Amino acid sequence: MMIETMSEVVAGREILIGICGGIAAYKVADVTSQLVQKGANVTVVMTHSAEKFIGKTTFQALTGRPVYTELFEPQEHFIGEHIGLARRAELFLIAPATASFIGHLAHGLASDLLTTLSLAVTCPVYAAPAMNNEMWSKPSVQRNIEQIKADGIQTIGPDQGWLSCQAVGPGRMSQPDEIVKVIEKHFQQAENKEC
């Protein structure tokens, strides 16, 4: 069965969003809102650094679900949130994916709920990098990007443009509309394979 419109393709899907500590975290509220309006079931996990940029209350209001931040304080899955959330997810988006978080992904490090969850998921993973242009250009960051791609994580962006540090260059997180389109395309392709 073909999905008639792209906006229908995410309806009822379980999407997990991991938010890292970067100024672009505010854009993820728009991504979340768009997905929920299209009928997706969205769960948000935030790092403590992310909470310095945007509050949990925003995402609780947008999703109608709790926001998860703690590895050892289960709210819903007493086998561990990293296991329960991972098993439920059909797609995992990490946005903004900071240089630090990309390094954790590349090296398989688990130091908090989001990094541990990243190791536990079996669904497709997308990362939307966002950082200063000088950080983005560092060989170590580029090596880590290549490693996560080799490990099967798909990246969205980053774009070129004005950065919060008042520089212009690569490192700007892709726009919410673009990220949502990538997610819709993923589920469209999955649906077509099932037909």
Secondary structure, 3 states (H helix, E strand, C coil): CCCCCHHHCCCCCEEEEEECCCCCHHHHHHHHHHHHHCCCEEEEEECCCHHHCCCHHHHHHHHCCCEECCCCCCCCCCCCHHHHHHHHCCEEEEEEECHHHHHHHHHCCCCCHHHHHHHHCCCCEEEEECCCHHHHHCHHHHHHHHHHHHCCCEECCCEEEECCCCCEEEEECCCHHHHHHHHHHHHHHHHHHHC
